[in-house]
């Protein structure tokens, strides 16, 4: 019996391994986000002395563009998870595709997820970009705008699943409801469009700002047709 318990500790179930990966991913994500902001922030004083108001305006614009970009990525990944593969797809099926498909079967399921289960996967897929932003050399005398942009985007992506969860909660906090009414984050009413059959539009789940635009130009149906055409060409070739 003791030997069996020892083996379980050494070789935990796949679920426990994934849980451990999620916890570690969240820890590393928050750690390197903080370190990156501190590292890049040390460059600010020399630029503030030159033109503080211009620098402030640049940061505000960068935050806005980053937030919109995070919304687009949330929609694109959501679209991929809903449209291609299945829960049996090797490597990504159980951890990434299954949650998207199961969400349509049980929309309230996300509200029963704890903080780790809600946000772990987003942190995991964000880590490679985050680590590059932190460790890659920075050119002297030049503020790292590009990397700051990606840090802000990744922070937006980090909050995406939490925002999505709030959109499905029956009684979120008053502050969250206020942000939803102002459309600063995804609202339940806006997100309900996606949860109407056939679930093929309004994929963006950070703010949803891009959903009407992408729907009007037929962005996702065009991508889907292109991918299917490409796969058909590859098979025939």
trRosetta pair geometry for C-beta under 8 A, 3 or more apart (Angstrom, degrees):
i j d omega theta_ij theta_ji phi_ij phi_ji
1 4 5.7 -54 -153 32 32 112
1 5 6.6 30 152 -17 65 104
2 5 5.7 -54 -150 36 35 111
2 6 6.3 37 151 -21 66 105
3 6 5.5 -52 -149 35 33 115
3 7 6.5 35 152 -20 65 104
4 7 5.7 -53 -150 35 32 111
4 8 6.5 34 151 -21 64 103
5 8 5.6 -52 -151 33 34 113
5 9 6.7 36 150 -20 64 101
6 9 5.7 -53 -155 32 34 112
6 10 6.5 25 151 -12 66 107
7 10 5.7 -57 -145 43 34 107
7 11 5.8 -23 172 34 72 104
8 11 6.9 -75 -125 67 22 67
8 12 6.4 57 173 -100 64 56
9 12 7.1 2 -145 -62 20 86
12 16 3.7 -86 154 87 128 134
12 17 5.6 163 83 -53 101 75
12 20 7.5 110 63 -19 148 132
13 16 4.9 94 55 9 77 100
13 17 7.1 -138 98 -6 40 87
14 17 5.5 -54 -146 36 35 114
14 18 6.3 33 157 -18 68 104
15 18 5.9 -57 -151 37 29 108
15 19 6.3 32 150 -21 64 106
16 19 5.4 -50 -146 35 35 116
16 20 6.4 39 153 -21 65 102
17 20 5.7 -53 -153 35 32 113
17 21 6.5 33 149 -19 64 104
18 21 5.4 -51 -148 36 36 114
18 22 6.3 40 151 -23 66 102
18 95 6.3 -161 -136 -105 135 114
19 22 5.6 -51 -149 33 32 113
19 23 6.5 31 153 -18 64 104
19 116 6.9 53 -156 135 78 137
19 117 7.9 -31 -115 -79 84 82
19 120 7.8 -96 -137 -104 41 171
20 23 5.8 -52 -147 35 32 110
20 24 6.3 28 155 -14 65 109
21 24 5.8 -59 -146 42 29 109
21 25 6.0 33 154 -25 65 109
21 120 7.3 98 102 174 73 122
21 124 6.5 38 148 -101 102 130
22 25 5.6 -54 -145 34 28 114
22 26 6.5 28 157 -18 63 104
22 116 5.1 100 125 173 122 94
22 117 6.9 24 168 -91 166 39
22 119 8.0 121 -174 85 103 58
22 120 2.6 -8 -152 -152 103 149
22 121 6.9 -30 -111 -46 101 53
22 123 7.4 102 -157 54 59 116
22 124 6.9 -64 -105 -45 55 118
23 26 6.0 -55 -152 34 29 108
23 27 6.5 28 152 -17 63 108
23 116 5.7 -16 -80 -136 73 130
23 120 7.0 -27 -42 -111 36 120
24 27 5.7 -56 -148 38 32 113
24 28 6.2 25 158 -14 68 109
25 28 6.0 -58 -143 41 28 105
25 29 6.0 31 157 -23 64 110
25 120 5.6 99 63 -164 124 72
25 121 7.9 52 97 -92 160 14
25 123 4.0 135 139 106 100 108
25 124 4.1 -48 -127 -73 157 71
25 127 6.2 -105 -144 -47 87 130
26 29 5.7 -55 -143 35 27 113
26 30 6.3 21 161 -12 64 107
26 115 8.0 87 -133 135 161 96
26 116 6.4 -107 -15 -123 150 72
26 119 6.1 78 -101 105 115 108
26 120 5.8 -67 -42 -104 104 65
26 123 4.8 171 -84 3 51 173
27 30 6.3 -62 -150 40 25 104
27 31 6.1 25 155 -20 63 113
28 31 5.5 -56 -142 38 30 115
28 32 6.0 14 166 -6 68 111
28 123 7.4 131 65 164 82 114
28 127 6.1 32 107 -120 124 120
29 32 6.5 -66 -143 44 22 96
29 33 6.1 26 158 -22 62 111
29 123 3.9 -106 -27 -149 152 105
29 126 6.1 61 -121 82 120 118
29 127 6.2 -95 -79 -83 84 82
29 130 6.4 126 -130 17 68 175
29 154 7.7 -148 -157 157 104 118
29 158 6.5 156 154 -105 138 124
30 33 5.7 -53 -142 35 28 114
30 34 6.4 27 159 -16 62 107
31 34 6.1 -66 -159 37 25 108
31 35 6.3 17 152 -12 65 112
32 35 5.3 -49 -136 43 39 112
32 36 5.9 46 159 -26 67 104
32 127 7.8 95 42 -138 146 73
32 130 5.2 108 106 149 130 115
32 131 6.4 -48 -158 -85 165 60
32 134 5.2 -91 -166 -44 106 154
33 36 5.8 -55 -145 35 26 111
33 37 6.4 24 157 -16 62 106
33 130 6.7 -52 -67 -147 71 129
33 151 6.5 135 -137 -161 75 98
33 154 7.1 -149 -97 102 108 117
33 155 6.3 112 -145 -82 136 96
33 158 7.8 -22 -71 -39 155 158
34 37 6.0 -56 -147 36 29 108
34 38 6.3 26 155 -15 64 109
35 38 5.7 -57 -147 40 31 112
35 39 6.0 33 154 -23 66 109
35 134 6.2 45 101 -135 110 130
36 39 5.6 -53 -143 37 30 112
36 40 6.1 19 161 -9 66 108
36 130 7.1 -115 -36 -166 149 82
36 133 5.8 31 -132 115 140 111
36 134 4.8 -97 -84 -89 97 91
36 147 7.4 -133 -168 151 118 111
36 151 5.2 -168 121 -109 138 136
37 40 6.2 -57 -140 44 27 102
37 41 5.8 35 156 -29 62 113
37 151 6.7 164 -68 161 77 149
38 41 5.6 -54 -141 34 25 117
38 42 7.0 37 157 -31 58 96
39 42 6.3 -50 -167 15 30 112
39 134 6.8 115 27 -142 156 76
40 43 5.9 -49 -172 23 49 113
40 44 7.8 66 137 -40 66 92
40 143 7.7 76 -169 -167 92 79
40 144 5.5 -102 -121 55 108 114
40 147 6.8 -164 -87 96 133 111
40 148 5.5 151 179 -83 161 99
40 151 7.4 -144 2 4 151 158
41 44 5.5 -28 -164 -5 52 121
42 45 7.7 -32 -176 6 42 101
43 46 6.9 -60 -177 36 56 103
43 47 6.9 35 140 -6 80 116
43 138 7.8 -116 -67 155 141 149
43 143 5.2 152 131 -115 133 75
43 144 7.0 128 20 7 163 85
44 47 5.8 -77 -154 47 42 104
44 48 5.6 43 156 -30 82 108
44 55 7.4 120 -152 172 87 145
44 143 7.6 67 -87 -121 51 122
45 48 5.6 -53 -140 32 30 113
45 49 6.6 34 162 -23 63 103
46 49 6.1 -49 -154 28 30 114
46 50 7.3 28 150 -18 58 105
47 50 5.7 -54 -156 31 41 112
47 51 7.4 -46 172 48 70 72
47 55 5.2 125 134 -100 107 138
47 143 5.7 8 -54 -59 152 134
48 52 4.8 36 -162 -98 73 86
48 55 5.9 -100 -93 49 56 160
49 52 7.7 51 -58 -55 13 89
50 55 7.8 105 68 -43 89 119
51 54 3.9 1 138 31 122 119
51 55 5.9 141 95 -23 75 88
52 55 5.7 -60 -148 38 29 112
52 56 6.2 31 156 -21 66 106
53 56 5.6 -49 -145 34 33 113
53 57 6.4 35 154 -19 64 104
54 57 5.7 -54 -149 37 32 112
54 58 6.3 36 151 -22 64 105
55 58 5.6 -53 -149 34 32 114
55 59 6.5 31 153 -19 65 104
56 59 5.8 -54 -150 34 32 110
56 60 6.5 32 152 -19 65 105
57 60 5.7 -54 -148 36 33 111
57 61 6.3 31 155 -16 66 107
58 61 5.9 -56 -147 39 29 109
58 62 6.1 32 153 -22 64 109
58 145 7.7 -71 164 -118 122 121
59 62 5.5 -54 -145 37 30 114
59 63 6.4 36 153 -23 64 102
60 63 5.7 -51 -151 32 30 113
60 64 6.6 29 152 -17 63 106
61 64 5.7 -56 -151 36 33 112
61 65 6.3 28 155 -14 67 107
62 65 5.9 -55 -144 40 30 107
62 66 6.0 33 156 -22 65 110
62 145 7.0 -130 -106 -159 140 90
62 148 6.5 15 163 114 150 111
62 149 5.8 -111 -162 -93 104 80
62 152 6.5 135 141 12 93 162
63 66 5.7 -57 -146 37 27 113
63 67 6.3 29 155 -22 63 106
63 152 5.9 -134 -114 -154 55 146
64 67 5.8 -54 -149 32 29 111
64 68 6.6 25 154 -14 63 106
65 68 5.8 -56 -149 39 33 110
65 69 6.2 36 151 -22 66 107
65 149 7.1 -32 95 -140 113 107
66 69 5.5 -54 -147 37 31 114
66 70 6.4 35 153 -22 65 102
66 149 5.6 -165 -84 -159 105 63
66 152 3.4 3 175 112 169 117
66 153 4.7 -123 -158 -63 88 65
66 155 7.8 34 147 50 131 97
66 156 6.0 171 140 -17 87 134
67 70 5.7 -49 -150 32 31 113
67 71 6.7 36 148 -21 61 102
67 152 7.5 -64 -47 154 63 107
67 156 5.3 172 -118 -104 52 140
67 206 7.2 -170 -176 135 71 134
67 207 6.8 57 157 -27 102 134
68 71 5.5 -51 -154 32 35 116
68 72 6.7 37 148 -20 65 101
68 207 7.7 -51 -101 36 52 137
68 209 6.4 -72 -118 75 84 137
68 210 6.8 111 -164 -53 84 111
69 72 5.6 -50 -151 33 36 112
69 73 6.4 33 153 -15 67 104
69 149 7.9 51 26 172 159 98
69 153 5.0 -48 96 -115 121 113
69 156 7.4 120 75 61 76 152
70 73 5.8 -54 -146 39 33 109
70 74 6.3 39 153 -24 65 104
70 152 8.0 -111 -39 131 121 70
70 153 5.2 177 -66 -155 87 62
70 154 7.9 -153 -100 -49 110 11
70 155 7.9 -72 -85 75 149 55
70 156 2.8 -111 -54 112 171 131
70 157 5.1 -140 -143 -52 100 66
70 160 6.6 -154 164 -65 105 113
70 206 5.0 115 119 -98 96 171
71 74 5.7 -52 -149 32 30 114
71 75 6.6 27 153 -16 62 106
71 156 7.4 -68 -35 162 61 133
71 204 4.8 41 172 -172 84 124
71 205 8.0 176 -144 49 67 29
71 206 4.1 -123 -94 54 66 116
71 207 4.8 -50 -94 33 132 91
71 208 7.0 -119 -153 -20 120 18
71 209 5.7 13 166 39 172 93
71 210 5.3 147 122 4 118 113
72 75 5.8 -61 -155 38 32 109
72 76 6.2 27 153 -19 69 108
72 204 6.7 -31 -94 -108 28 121
72 210 5.6 56 -82 -2 74 173
73 76 5.6 -53 -140 37 34 110
73 77 6.1 29 162 -13 68 107
73 153 7.2 82 1 180 145 109
73 157 6.1 -39 93 -92 133 114
74 77 6.3 -58 -146 41 25 104
74 78 6.1 27 154 -20 61 115
74 157 6.8 -176 -67 -119 88 72
74 160 4.6 -168 -103 -144 127 142
74 203 7.7 178 119 133 70 79
74 204 5.5 86 83 -150 99 61
74 205 4.9 -127 152 49 127 75
74 206 4.5 160 -1 -29 154 95
75 78 5.5 -58 -143 40 28 114
75 79 6.1 34 156 -24 65 106
75 203 4.0 105 -155 96 77 94
75 204 3.3 -35 -61 -73 116 70
75 205 7.0 149 -74 -3 62 67
75 210 6.4 -113 -10 82 153 122
75 211 7.1 -176 -102 -84 138 74
75 214 6.7 144 151 25 158 171
75 220 7.8 -109 158 -71 106 123
76 79 5.6 -50 -149 33 29 115
76 80 6.6 29 152 -18 62 103
76 203 7.5 116 -51 111 21 135
77 80 5.7 -52 -149 35 34 111
77 81 6.3 32 153 -17 66 107
78 81 5.8 -57 -147 39 29 110
78 82 6.3 21 157 -13 64 111
78 100 6.6 162 -148 -125 59 122
78 203 4.2 170 92 -179 118 98
78 204 7.3 -175 33 -82 139 25
78 205 6.0 114 -63 -4 153 117
79 82 6.0 -63 -145 42 26 105
79 83 5.7 1 166 -5 65 127
79 203 4.5 -4 -59 -138 84 172
79 220 5.1 -138 -130 -133 141 122
79 223 7.2 57 142 80 144 140
79 224 7.9 -120 174 -62 111 100
80 83 6.2 -74 -132 46 22 99
80 84 5.7 -39 -165 34 65 111
81 84 8.0 -55 -90 49 10 72
81 96 6.4 -121 -108 150 111 82
81 97 5.4 -175 -148 -121 77 55
81 99 7.5 -33 -175 73 142 79
81 100 3.4 141 139 -28 120 163
81 101 7.5 -134 156 -34 87 71
82 100 5.3 -121 -66 159 64 126
82 101 7.3 148 -119 -79 53 63
82 104 7.8 93 -126 -38 103 129
82 199 6.5 -141 -163 137 137 111
82 200 7.9 -177 130 -105 134 53
82 203 7.1 -137 17 -117 139 115
83 220 7.9 -166 -55 179 151 107
83 224 5.7 -113 -165 -108 144 111
84 227 7.0 -71 -81 141 132 153
85 89 3.8 -4 -166 -58 117 151
85 92 7.1 12 150 88 167 109
85 93 6.3 -137 161 -95 118 84
85 97 5.1 -107 104 -101 115 156
86 89 5.8 140 54 -29 50 92
86 93 6.2 18 99 -137 48 113
86 97 6.2 153 175 134 13 143
86 101 7.2 34 -144 -50 65 160
87 93 4.8 98 176 170 28 98
87 94 5.9 63 -175 -90 82 48
87 97 5.7 -155 -86 94 46 103
87 98 3.8 65 -116 -84 105 95
87 101 6.4 -105 -49 44 100 141
88 93 5.1 -92 69 -178 8 163
89 92 5.7 -28 105 69 114 82
89 93 3.5 155 50 -68 68 103
89 97 5.7 71 32 5 124 153
90 93 6.6 50 -9 -5 11 113
92 95 6.5 -88 -153 58 41 92
92 96 4.5 -38 -175 42 85 126
92 97 6.0 83 128 -21 86 98
93 96 7.3 -27 -60 52 4 76
93 97 4.9 -40 -136 40 46 123
93 98 6.3 66 157 -35 63 94
94 97 7.8 20 -14 48 13 84
94 98 5.4 2 -147 -6 34 138
95 98 7.3 76 7 32 10 106
95 99 7.8 -13 162 -12 33 109
95 121 6.5 162 161 -108 96 119
96 99 6.9 -63 -160 27 21 104
96 100 7.6 12 153 -10 56 108
96 121 6.4 152 -98 -161 78 138
97 100 6.0 -63 -163 36 41 110
97 101 6.3 26 152 -12 75 110
98 101 5.9 -63 -144 42 33 105
98 102 5.7 27 163 -16 71 114
99 102 5.9 -58 -135 43 27 108
99 103 6.2 42 159 -38 62 104
99 121 7.6 -148 15 -3 156 162
100 103 5.8 -51 -155 18 27 118
100 104 7.9 23 153 -15 56 95
101 104 6.4 -55 -169 26 38 105
101 105 7.3 29 142 -10 66 106
102 105 5.4 -57 -156 39 47 113
102 106 6.1 -18 163 35 81 98
102 109 6.5 -51 136 58 103 164
103 106 7.0 -81 -134 69 25 62
103 107 6.2 55 172 -109 68 50
103 109 6.6 -131 -112 53 55 114
103 110 6.3 25 -122 -42 103 112
104 107 7.0 18 -127 -68 24 82
104 195 7.2 179 -124 -131 73 77
104 199 5.7 -15 -114 -99 134 162
105 109 8.0 29 83 -18 80 137
106 109 3.8 68 116 -37 113 116
107 110 7.4 -43 174 12 44 101
107 168 5.9 -160 154 -132 88 127
107 195 5.9 37 -103 -131 143 140
108 111 5.2 -42 -173 25 68 118
108 112 7.3 63 137 -18 77 98
108 168 5.9 178 -110 165 49 117
109 112 5.9 -61 -164 33 44 108
109 113 7.3 54 143 -34 69 96
110 113 5.5 -39 -160 9 46 119
110 118 6.9 88 -171 -114 86 94
110 161 7.7 -140 -159 -174 124 88
110 164 6.5 -65 161 121 160 99
110 165 5.0 -138 141 -106 108 77
110 168 5.5 92 65 49 112 152
111 165 6.0 138 -92 -165 54 85
111 168 5.3 -133 -49 106 105 106
111 169 5.2 140 -119 -90 121 70
111 170 7.9 50 -141 -6 165 76
113 117 4.0 -127 -163 95 102 117
113 118 4.6 137 114 -62 122 81
113 165 6.9 -110 58 -109 107 129
114 117 5.4 86 51 18 69 101
114 118 6.8 -134 97 -8 31 97
115 118 5.8 -62 -146 37 26 112
115 119 6.1 -19 173 16 64 116
115 162 7.9 13 -134 -98 73 109
116 119 6.9 -83 -139 51 19 82
116 120 5.2 34 174 -51 65 115
117 120 6.3 -28 -112 8 19 117
118 161 5.0 168 169 129 79 117
118 162 5.9 86 141 -82 132 65
118 165 5.5 -20 -137 -50 134 145
119 122 5.7 -62 -162 42 58 113
119 123 6.1 56 146 -23 84 107
119 158 6.5 39 -159 -171 115 70
119 161 5.5 -178 -90 66 58 124
119 162 6.1 5 -73 -48 111 97
120 123 5.9 -64 -154 37 32 109
120 124 6.3 33 154 -24 69 107
121 124 5.5 -53 -148 32 35 115
121 125 6.5 21 161 -9 68 104
121 161 7.7 101 56 -51 96 156
122 125 6.4 -60 -147 41 29 100
122 126 6.1 24 156 -18 64 117
122 157 5.5 -174 -171 146 114 89
122 158 5.8 155 122 -112 126 40
122 160 6.3 168 -115 49 152 105
122 161 5.6 -154 -25 -8 135 120
123 126 5.7 -66 -145 41 29 111
123 127 6.6 50 157 -50 64 93
123 158 6.4 52 -79 -118 78 92
124 127 6.1 -38 -158 -3 28 116
125 128 7.8 -44 -179 17 40 98
126 129 6.0 -68 -168 47 56 106
126 130 5.5 53 142 -25 86 115
126 154 4.6 120 -163 -147 127 108
126 157 5.8 161 -83 91 129 133
126 158 6.8 -55 2 -67 168 83
127 130 5.4 -63 -140 42 32 113
127 131 5.9 30 166 -20 71 107
128 131 6.1 -57 -145 37 26 107
128 132 6.5 27 156 -19 62 106
129 132 5.7 -55 -151 35 32 112
129 133 6.4 34 152 -21 66 105
129 150 5.9 -128 162 173 117 129
129 154 6.3 -174 92 -76 120 129
130 133 5.7 -54 -151 33 31 113
130 134 6.5 23 155 -15 64 108
130 150 7.9 -163 -87 132 50 105
130 151 7.2 89 -123 -109 79 70
130 154 5.6 141 -75 -172 100 171
131 134 5.8 -58 -147 38 33 108
131 135 5.9 4 167 1 70 116
132 135 6.6 -71 -133 48 23 91
132 136 5.5 24 176 -29 67 116
133 136 6.9 -42 -122 25 14 107
133 147 4.2 141 -149 -156 94 102
133 150 5.4 -158 -82 85 136 123
133 151 5.8 174 150 -61 160 89
136 147 7.5 -163 60 -90 115 135
138 142 7.5 -157 170 73 82 86
138 144 5.3 -70 -131 -64 114 123
138 147 7.7 -82 -100 14 102 150
139 142 4.5 11 90 38 108 125
143 148 7.6 -12 154 -13 94 138
144 147 4.2 -17 157 38 117 113
144 148 5.8 131 103 -25 80 90
145 148 5.6 -59 -144 38 30 112
145 149 6.2 38 155 -26 65 103
146 149 5.7 -52 -155 29 29 116
146 150 6.8 20 152 -11 63 104
147 150 5.7 -54 -150 38 38 107
147 151 6.3 43 150 -23 67 102
148 151 5.6 -50 -148 33 34 114
148 152 6.5 33 153 -17 64 104
149 152 5.9 -60 -155 37 29 109
149 153 6.4 30 150 -21 65 106
150 153 5.3 -48 -143 35 38 116
150 154 6.2 38 157 -19 67 104
151 154 5.9 -56 -149 37 29 109
151 155 6.5 32 151 -21 63 104
152 155 5.6 -51 -149 33 33 113
152 156 6.6 36 151 -19 63 102
153 156 5.6 -56 -157 35 33 113
153 157 6.4 31 148 -17 67 105
154 157 5.4 -49 -145 37 37 113
154 158 6.3 49 149 -29 64 99
155 158 5.4 -44 -150 26 34 119
155 159 6.9 24 154 -11 62 103
156 159 6.1 -63 -154 39 32 103
156 160 6.8 55 146 -52 64 92
156 206 5.9 33 169 -151 100 147
157 160 5.3 -27 -154 -9 39 123
157 206 7.6 -66 -94 -86 42 130
158 162 8.0 9 136 4 61 116
159 162 5.3 -69 -161 48 56 114
159 163 5.6 60 143 -28 86 105
159 206 7.2 81 89 -140 91 93
160 163 5.7 -58 -149 36 29 111
160 164 6.2 31 153 -20 65 106
160 205 6.0 87 -176 96 96 90
160 206 4.7 -58 -110 -89 91 86
161 164 5.2 -48 -144 36 37 118
161 165 6.3 44 152 -24 65 100
162 165 5.5 -48 -150 32 33 115
162 166 6.6 36 150 -19 63 102
163 166 5.7 -51 -151 34 33 113
163 167 6.6 37 149 -24 64 103
163 185 4.7 -138 -141 -168 118 116
163 186 5.2 106 149 25 109 103
163 205 6.8 154 95 147 104 78
163 206 6.0 77 64 -143 154 44
163 207 8.0 -46 169 -67 157 43
164 167 5.7 -53 -154 29 33 114
164 168 7.1 17 152 -8 62 106
164 186 6.5 22 -89 59 51 151
164 191 7.6 139 -138 -124 67 149
164 205 4.6 27 -89 161 106 128
165 168 6.1 -69 -158 41 34 102
165 169 6.6 44 148 -38 69 102
166 169 5.5 -44 -146 15 38 118
166 172 4.8 56 -158 -104 90 146
166 176 5.1 -129 -159 -173 136 136
166 180 7.2 -151 131 -64 115 122
166 185 7.0 22 75 128 138 138
166 186 7.7 135 74 71 96 90
167 180 7.2 151 -100 -118 73 126
167 185 7.9 -142 -61 135 98 97
167 186 4.7 -41 -68 113 138 106
167 187 6.5 120 -123 155 99 12
167 188 5.0 162 -170 -81 70 59
167 190 7.9 -76 -141 63 129 87
167 191 4.6 74 164 1 141 157
167 205 7.4 -123 17 -159 152 93
168 188 7.1 139 -81 -111 29 97
168 191 7.7 -89 -61 106 73 150
169 172 4.6 105 82 -60 130 84
169 176 8.0 24 59 114 134 151
172 176 3.9 -84 147 88 125 137
172 177 5.7 159 80 -51 100 79
172 180 7.4 104 64 -18 146 137
173 176 4.7 95 57 7 78 102
173 177 7.1 -143 96 -4 41 87
174 177 5.7 -55 -149 38 32 112
174 178 6.4 38 151 -24 65 104
175 178 5.5 -51 -151 31 33 115
175 179 6.6 30 152 -15 64 103
176 179 5.7 -54 -150 38 34 109
176 180 6.3 35 150 -20 66 106
176 185 7.5 -57 -157 62 74 143
177 180 5.5 -53 -146 37 33 114
177 181 6.3 35 154 -21 66 103
178 181 5.9 -53 -148 34 29 110
178 182 6.4 21 155 -10 63 110
179 182 5.8 -59 -145 44 31 107
179 184 4.6 -79 -163 61 83 113
179 185 4.8 34 137 17 113 108
180 183 7.4 30 179 -79 34 34
180 184 7.8 -82 -64 47 21 72
180 185 5.9 -53 -83 75 60 89
180 186 7.2 -20 -122 99 88 37
180 187 4.1 117 -177 -106 92 80
180 188 6.9 25 -173 -3 144 75
181 187 7.0 99 -73 -107 30 130
183 187 6.3 -57 -99 -24 64 119
183 190 7.4 93 -121 -38 95 149
183 207 6.8 69 164 -175 74 93
183 208 7.5 -98 -157 66 92 105
183 209 7.4 107 159 -81 110 83
184 207 6.9 -77 167 -123 27 105
185 206 7.3 -88 -141 163 69 51
185 207 6.1 -97 -126 -106 28 63
186 190 6.2 -132 -161 77 69 120
186 191 5.4 62 169 -58 113 115
186 204 8.0 -169 -91 122 115 72
186 205 5.4 -7 -71 -166 160 54
186 206 6.5 159 -37 111 106 13
186 207 6.1 -164 -58 -140 65 14
186 208 4.9 107 -114 -23 81 111
187 190 4.6 88 60 10 89 104
187 191 6.7 -165 87 -6 44 90
187 208 7.2 -88 25 31 72 148
188 191 5.8 -63 -142 43 29 107
188 192 6.3 44 156 -39 65 99
189 192 5.8 -43 -153 13 29 117
190 193 6.4 -40 179 7 43 111
190 202 7.2 -166 162 -163 76 133
190 208 4.6 105 141 138 139 167
190 211 7.1 142 175 43 108 153
191 194 5.7 -45 -171 29 58 111
191 195 6.7 41 139 -8 77 108
191 202 7.2 171 -132 143 38 124
191 205 6.7 58 -114 -122 113 86
191 208 6.8 -117 -69 -79 71 140
192 195 5.4 -64 -146 48 44 105
192 196 6.6 56 151 -36 70 98
193 196 6.0 -51 -159 16 32 115
193 201 6.7 -63 142 97 103 100
193 202 4.3 88 96 -3 111 164
193 211 7.3 120 78 160 139 144
194 199 6.3 46 170 -143 66 66
194 201 6.6 -139 -104 87 64 54
194 202 4.1 -126 -63 90 87 102
194 203 6.5 126 -119 -84 129 36
194 205 7.8 -47 2 -78 167 98
194 211 8.0 -95 -57 -133 104 138
195 199 6.8 12 -121 -103 30 91
196 199 7.4 171 73 -70 34 54
200 220 7.3 -178 171 107 75 128
200 221 7.3 57 159 -75 117 91
201 211 7.4 97 157 -168 82 96
201 215 5.0 60 -164 -111 120 109
201 220 7.0 175 -109 49 56 136
202 208 6.8 13 -163 -143 94 102
202 211 4.3 37 -124 -155 70 132
202 215 6.5 0 -57 -62 68 128
203 211 7.3 168 36 -110 47 93
203 214 7.8 -71 36 102 94 148
203 220 6.4 118 -5 -81 134 154
204 207 7.2 -20 141 61 115 60
204 208 5.3 151 96 -109 98 40
204 209 7.3 -77 119 44 147 52
204 210 5.0 108 -38 60 167 99
204 211 5.0 -139 40 -61 108 85
204 214 7.1 127 -22 19 119 144
205 208 6.9 28 -106 -66 28 82
207 210 7.8 89 74 0 96 76
208 211 4.8 -21 -169 -7 74 126
210 213 5.4 -68 -161 48 58 112
210 214 5.4 49 148 -20 90 111
211 214 6.1 -61 -138 42 26 104
211 215 5.9 26 163 -20 65 112
212 215 5.7 -58 -143 39 27 112
212 216 6.2 29 159 -24 64 108
213 216 5.9 -57 -149 32 27 110
213 217 6.6 4 162 0 64 108
214 217 6.4 -65 -143 47 29 96
214 219 4.1 -65 -158 27 83 133
214 220 6.4 57 158 -21 114 93
215 218 7.5 25 -180 -74 31 38
215 219 7.7 -55 -54 21 21 91
218 221 4.9 -54 -172 51 89 112
218 222 5.4 96 125 -31 92 101
219 222 6.0 -69 -157 35 23 111
219 223 6.6 19 154 -16 64 107
220 223 5.5 -50 -145 35 37 112
220 224 6.3 38 155 -21 67 105
221 224 5.5 -54 -146 37 33 113
221 225 6.3 33 156 -19 67 104
222 225 5.9 -53 -147 36 30 109
222 226 6.3 32 153 -21 63 108
223 226 5.6 -57 -149 36 30 114
223 227 6.3 28 156 -19 66 105
224 227 5.9 -54 -147 35 30 108
224 228 6.4 26 156 -14 64 108
225 228 5.9 -57 -146 40 30 109
225 229 6.1 31 155 -20 65 109
226 229 5.7 -57 -148 37 28 111
226 230 6.2 28 154 -20 64 107
227 230 5.6 -54 -147 36 31 112
227 231 6.3 29 155 -18 65 105
228 231 5.8 -53 -145 37 31 110
228 232 6.3 33 154 -20 64 106
229 232 5.7 -55 -149 36 30 112
229 233 6.4 33 152 -21 64 106
230 233 5.6 -53 -149 35 31 113
230 234 6.4 32 153 -20 65 104
231 234 5.6 -51 -147 34 33 112
231 235 6.4 33 154 -19 65 104
232 235 5.8 -54 -148 36 31 109
232 236 6.3 23 156 -12 65 109
233 236 6.0 -61 -145 42 28 105
233 237 5.9 27 156 -21 65 112
234 237 5.7 -59 -143 38 27 111
